[in-house]
């Protein structure tokens, strides 16, 4: 079942460069097709998944602000931590 927490985890993986945009988009598209969405907020979760699923289209893309907004909708605040690159 796709929950707020699972969507947030996938977005964080993308933001932390653990998965690519293509992997995130494929995951979102597959999640929509499976339709196994948490029943408490199906409309909101489907909207977020739809937005992620369209991110591989040049006109839509996926900006930092988009991710921040989606995370906020999911009940999370993003904090940035930077390390000096070696």
C-alpha positions as CSV (number, residue, x, y, z in Angstrom):
1,X,0.0,0.0,0.0
2,X,1.3,3.4,-0.9
3,X,1.2,5.8,2.1
4,X,2.4,9.3,2.8
5,X,5.5,7.8,4.4
6,X,6.4,5.7,1.4
7,X,6.0,8.7,-1.0
8,X,8.1,10.9,1.3
9,X,10.8,8.2,1.5
10,X,11.0,8.0,-2.3
11,X,11.2,11.8,-2.6
12,X,14.0,11.9,0.0
13,X,15.9,9.2,-1.9
14,X,15.7,11.3,-5.0
15,X,16.7,14.5,-3.2
16,X,19.7,12.7,-1.6
17,X,20.8,11.4,-5.1
18,X,20.1,7.8,-4.1
19,X,17.8,7.3,-7.1
20,X,17.5,9.1,-10.4
21,X,14.6,11.1,-11.6
22,X,13.8,8.3,-14.1
23,X,13.6,5.8,-11.3
24,X,11.4,8.1,-9.2
25,X,9.1,8.7,-12.2
26,X,8.8,5.0,-13.0
27,X,8.0,4.3,-9.4
28,X,5.3,6.9,-9.3
29,X,3.8,5.7,-12.6
30,X,3.8,2.1,-11.4
31,X,2.2,3.1,-8.1
32,X,-0.6,4.9,-9.9
33,X,-1.2,1.9,-12.2
34,X,-1.3,-0.5,-9.2
35,X,-3.8,1.7,-7.5
36,X,-3.0,0.4,-4.0
37,X,-3.2,3.8,-2.3
38,X,-3.8,4.5,1.4
39,X,-7.6,4.9,1.6
40,X,-7.6,7.8,4.1
41,X,-6.3,10.4,1.6
42,X,-6.4,8.8,-1.9
43,X,-7.1,12.0,-3.8
44,X,-4.2,13.9,-2.3
45,X,-1.8,11.0,-2.7
46,X,-2.8,10.4,-6.3
47,X,-2.3,14.1,-7.1
48,X,1.3,13.9,-5.7
49,X,2.0,10.7,-7.5
50,X,0.6,12.2,-10.7
51,X,2.9,15.2,-10.3
52,X,5.9,13.0,-9.8
53,X,4.9,10.8,-12.7
54,X,4.9,13.8,-15.0
55,X,8.3,15.1,-13.9
56,X,10.1,13.5,-16.9
57,X,8.2,15.8,-19.3
58,X,10.3,18.9,-20.0
59,X,7.4,21.3,-19.5
60,X,6.8,19.9,-16.0
61,X,10.2,19.0,-14.5
62,X,10.7,18.7,-10.8
63,X,12.1,21.7,-9.0
64,X,13.3,21.9,-5.4
65,X,10.2,24.0,-4.6
66,X,8.0,21.2,-6.0
67,X,9.6,18.6,-3.8
68,X,9.4,20.9,-0.8
69,X,5.7,21.6,-1.4
70,X,4.9,17.9,-1.8
71,X,6.8,17.0,1.3
72,X,4.8,19.6,3.2
73,X,1.6,18.2,1.9
74,X,2.7,14.8,3.2
75,X,3.3,16.3,6.6
76,X,7.1,16.7,6.4
77,X,9.5,19.7,6.5
78,X,12.7,19.4,4.6
79,X,16.0,20.5,6.3
80,X,19.2,20.8,4.3
81,X,22.5,19.5,5.5
82,X,25.6,20.2,3.4
83,X,29.0,18.6,3.6
84,X,32.1,19.9,1.9
85,X,32.8,17.8,-1.2
86,X,36.2,16.2,-1.2
